[in-house]
Amino acid sequence: MANFQKMGGMGGGGNMQAMMRQAQEMQKQIEKTKEELAETVIEASVGGDMVKVEMTGAYELINLKIKPEALDPEDPEMTEDLVIACVNEVINQVSELRKQRLPM
């Protein structure tokens, strides 16, 4: 027991409690940031605004607009390519926003 007391006894427990509180506060902040991101809407467009998409910061696609002139029955691949490019662009924007806002 004398050896235990020489090492500081239970004095180190306060540091552990402080670290736990700090970790809990960080977790609360992360959750708050995730909630804010879920409410944030990011928009991307391609092809001179022929295709526009909106996505939340939680990666939920909430809106897709395609102008009629982008719907060429002779070339459906063009419209498909525009949609893919636009969705990929908004995903990249959301990813960048999340990197900036979340510490992980």
N, C-alpha and C positions, 0 to 999 in steps of 0.2 A: 504494500500500500504506500510505503514511503516513496517508492519509485514513481508511482502514479502521481503523487502530489508534487514531486520535483518537476514533472513534465507539465505542470500547469493545472492539474486536476481537471475540472470540467470547464475551465475558462475558455477553451476553444469552441464550446457549443454556441456561444454568442455569434461568432463568425459564421458558423454554419447556418444559424437562423437568419442572419442578415443576408447571406447568399441565397437562401431559399425565398426570402421575401423579394429580393431583387429579381430572381428567376420568375416568380409569380407576377411581378409587375411587368416584366418583359413579355410574358405570355399574354397578359391582359392587353398590352399595347399592340402586340401582333394581331390578336383577335379583333381589336378595334380597327386596325388598319385594313384587315381583310374585309370587314363589314363596309368600310368606306370604299374600298376597291369594288366591291360587289355593286355599289350604287353609282360608281363612276362609269360613264359611257364614253367609249372611244370610237371615232368614226374614221373609216378609210374609204378612198375611192380610187378607181383606175379608169383608164380609157377615156379621159376627159369627162369624168363623172358619169360614164355610161353605166357603171356598176358601183353602188355604194353599200357598205355594210356598217352596222353598229354592233359593238360587243362590249359587254361589261368587263370590268377589271377582274372578274371571276371567270373569264372565258365563256360567258354565256352569249351566244349570238342572238341578238334581239331584233334586228331589222336587216332586211335585204331589199334593195331597190335596183331594178334593171330597167333602163330606158327602153322603150319599144324599138328604137332604131338599133339597139344591140341584139335584137332577136331576129337574126337573118336565118330564115328556114333553109337557105342554101349553104349556110356555114355555121351549124350549131356549135362546132368546136371552138369558134371564136368566143362565143358567149360563155361556154364552159371555161375556157382559159381565163377570161376576164374575172369570172366568179372566183376561180381558184386563186388567181393573183391577188384579188381584193381581200379574200379571207386570210390568206397568208400574210398580207401586209398588216391587217388589223391584229392578227395574232402576234406579230413581231412588235407592234406598238404596245400591246398589253404586256407582253413579256418585259419590255424595257421599262415600262411604268412600274411593274411589280419589282423588278431589280432595284429600282430607285427607292421604292417605299418600304420594302420588306428586307430585313437584315440578313436573310438566309440566301 
